[in-house]
Structure formats: C-alpha cells, structure tokens
Amino acid sequence: MSTRTSSLVLFSALGLTACDAGGIVSRAPTRIVLPDGIVVAGADGWCVDTRSTGASSVTSVVVLGSCAAIGGKAEAASPDVPGVVTVSVTSGGGDAPSPEELEAYFVTERGRAALARDGQPGSVRIVETRRTGSLLFLHARDMSALPGASDDVWKALFDLDGRVVSISLFGLEDRPIARDEGLSTLAAQVDELKAANDG
C-alpha cells in the first residue's frame, strides 16, 4: 500500500474528510483561531482539517493532516511523517498541571484509560515519558487503535497561558513512526504553537 493510500485510509478511519458535495476541497488552512483567541498553527506540511475540528470555549480539538491530502492537491506541502496530528486545548482560568503531575497521572489506570481509544486502561502500555523543561513527551502503545493506524501514540503536553495543550501524533500501521521522528514532529508542532501565540 502506498504512503498516500495509507494516509487516506487513516484519514477515513479517523473520520477525516477532504471532500464536500461539490468534490475536493481546494483550500487547506494552515492555522485556526480558537474562540478564546489561541492560535493553532500547523508546522511545515500540516494543515487544519476544518470539517473534523471542533472549537469551543471549554475544550477545542484541532485536527491537522497533510496539506496535500486535505487540499486534494498533490503538489501541496506534505509533512515528512505521514499521519494525523490532533491539538487539544483546554480553557484557561486556573493553574495547569506541571509536567511531573501529568507524568504521574498518565501511568495510573485513569491516565492510561484516557489514552486508550476504547477507554480501557489495559489497552495501553506506556513505553516512555520524557520531561524537557515545561514539556512532557509521552510514547504509548494502544492495542485498541483504529484499523489502518499504528498502535503507537505520541504526545506532547504543556502549559500555554494557563491552558493545557495536548498534541497527539498518530501514524500508519504500515509506516510506523520511529522514536526520533515522533519526538521531532511533536517538538516542531510545539514550537509552531508557541511562536503563533508569542506576545
């Protein structure tokens, strides 16, 4: 199965669409402004799937995919790693948990249940956690992953102006994401988000 075909399979499995009633959507926005003013911008090659994104004043989930796949244009930019990125942003108004607190949470049954697609803690195994300054990187394996998707789950969590931001990277079953690729893809997306909201 080609990388492009695999990407479309994963997009379909996750409920992402690149079509409307008139055919292929030609525009693929690279950023979106959430109701509370936070800007979610995709790193190089990643664009916003507006049909799969849900934005509210409580919690927003922004879906990012290949600009070429979302826009239906092969010549458009594509990320080096095929897959899907989701960016979850909670509302502000309180102290966000520290990386140490988040790390402790995700190794619990409740935390692993939150990572599992089927909500069952036994479906998830934590492979690695890594704290870097105000960031928590997490690599887990979810045995309940969707068909066509890799069981690897890559996450980066951090505080952005009192809001908890969680970036998740999902790869393809036939194109697993290597550790260095996962970490570098998350780091690039973190840098893009911070730069878009600087000042």
C-alpha positions in Angstrom: 0.0 0.0 0.0 1.4 3.4 -1.0 2.1 6.1 1.6 -0.6 8.3 0.0 -3.2 5.5 0.0 -2.3 4.6 3.6 -2.7 8.2 4.6 -6.2 8.3 3.1 -7.1 5.1 4.8 -6.1 6.6 8.2 -8.0 9.9 7.4 -11.1 7.8 6.6 -10.7 5.7 9.7 -10.4 8.8 11.9 -13.4 10.3 10.2 -11.5 13.0 8.4 -12.7 14.2 5.0 -11.2 16.1 2.2 -14.4 16.4 0.1 -17.7 18.2 0.1 -20.8 17.9 -2.0 -19.0 19.6 -4.9 -15.9 17.5 -4.8 -12.4 18.0 -3.4 -11.8 21.0 -1.1 -9.2 23.2 -2.7 -8.2 25.2 0.4 -6.2 23.9 3.3 -5.8 26.5 6.0 -2.5 26.3 7.9 -4.0 27.9 11.1 -7.2 28.5 13.1 -8.1 31.0 15.8 -10.0 29.4 18.7 -12.8 31.2 20.5 -10.5 32.2 23.3 -8.0 33.8 20.9 -5.5 31.0 21.0 -4.0 30.3 17.6 -3.3 26.7 16.5 -0.9 26.7 13.5 0.4 23.7 11.8 4.1 23.0 11.4 5.5 22.7 7.9 3.4 20.5 5.7 0.5 20.3 8.3 -2.9 22.0 7.6 -6.1 22.3 9.5 -9.0 19.9 8.7 -11.8 22.3 9.4 -14.5 19.7 8.9 -13.1 17.5 11.7 -12.1 20.3 14.0 -14.3 21.2 17.0 -13.7 24.5 18.7 -15.5 25.7 21.8 -14.9 27.9 24.8 -14.3 24.9 27.1 -12.1 22.5 25.1 -11.1 22.6 21.5 -9.7 19.8 19.4 -8.0 20.8 16.1 -7.2 18.1 13.6 -4.1 18.6 11.4 -3.2 16.5 8.4 -1.1 16.7 5.2 -1.8 19.9 3.3 -1.7 17.8 0.1 -4.3 15.3 1.4 -6.6 17.9 2.9 -6.5 20.2 0.0 -6.6 17.5 -2.6 -3.5 18.8 -4.4 -0.5 16.5 -4.8 1.8 19.5 -5.3 0.9 21.0 -1.9 3.2 20.6 1.0 3.3 17.3 3.0 5.0 16.6 6.3 8.0 14.2 6.4 6.0 11.8 8.7 2.6 10.6 7.3 -0.2 10.5 9.7 -2.6 12.8 11.7 -2.0 15.3 14.5 -4.6 16.5 16.9 -4.2 19.5 19.1 -6.4 19.7 22.2 -6.6 23.0 24.1 -8.5 23.4 27.4 -9.9 26.7 28.6 -7.8 28.8 30.9 -8.7 30.1 34.3 -6.6 28.0 36.6 -3.1 26.6 37.3 -2.2 24.0 34.7 -0.7 20.8 36.0 3.1 20.5 35.9 4.9 18.0 33.7 5.7 16.0 36.8 2.0 15.9 37.7 1.0 14.9 34.1 3.6 12.2 34.1 2.3 10.7 37.3 -1.2 10.9 36.0 -0.7 9.0 32.8 0.9 6.0 34.4 -2.2 5.4 36.5 -5.2 3.4 35.4 -7.2 6.5 34.9 -4.5 8.1 32.8 -4.0 5.1 30.6 -7.8 4.9 30.1 -7.7 8.5 28.9 -5.0 7.5 26.3 -6.9 4.4 25.1 -9.3 4.7 22.1 -11.6 2.2 23.8 -11.3 3.8 27.2 -9.8 0.7 28.8 -6.5 1.1 30.8 -5.4 -2.4 29.9 -5.3 -1.5 26.2 -2.4 1.0 26.8 1.2 0.4 27.7 3.4 3.4 28.5 6.7 3.0 26.5 8.5 6.2 27.6 7.9 9.5 29.3 10.4 12.4 29.0 10.3 15.8 30.7 12.1 18.7 29.0 11.6 22.0 30.8 7.9 22.7 30.8 7.1 19.9 28.3 6.1 16.3 28.8 6.7 14.0 25.9 4.9 10.6 26.1 5.1 7.5 23.9 2.5 4.8 24.4 1.1 1.8 22.6 -2.7 1.5 22.3 -3.9 -2.0 21.4 -7.3 -0.6 20.5 -6.0 1.6 17.7 -8.2 2.1 14.7 -7.7 -0.2 11.6 -5.0 1.3 9.4 -3.5 3.2 12.3 -0.3 2.3 14.1 -0.7 1.4 17.8 1.9 4.0 18.7 0.6 7.1 20.3 3.0 10.1 20.6 2.0 13.1 22.8 3.4 16.4 23.9 1.8 18.3 26.8 2.5 21.8 28.0 1.0 24.9 29.6 0.1 27.8 27.3 -1.1 30.8 29.3 -2.9 28.6 31.9 -4.3 26.2 29.3 -3.3 22.6 28.9 -2.3 21.9 25.4 -2.0 18.2 24.3 -0.5 17.4 20.9 -1.0 13.8 19.7 0.6 12.2 16.7 -0.9 9.1 15.1 1.0 7.1 12.4 0.1 4.4 9.9 0.1 0.7 10.5 2.4 0.0 7.6 4.6 3.1 8.2 5.4 3.1 12.0 6.9 6.3 13.3 10.4 5.9 14.7 11.2 7.4 18.1 13.3 10.3 16.7 10.7 11.1 14.1 7.9 11.2 16.7 9.8 13.4 19.1 11.0 15.8 16.3 7.5 16.0 14.8 6.0 16.9 18.2 8.8 19.4 19.0 8.2 21.2 15.7 4.5 21.4 16.4 5.1 22.7 19.9 7.5 25.4 18.6 4.9 26.4 15.9 2.2 26.8 18.5 4.3 28.8 20.9 5.5 31.1 18.1 1.9 31.7 16.8 0.9 32.8 20.3 4.0 34.7 21.3 3.0 38.1 22.8 
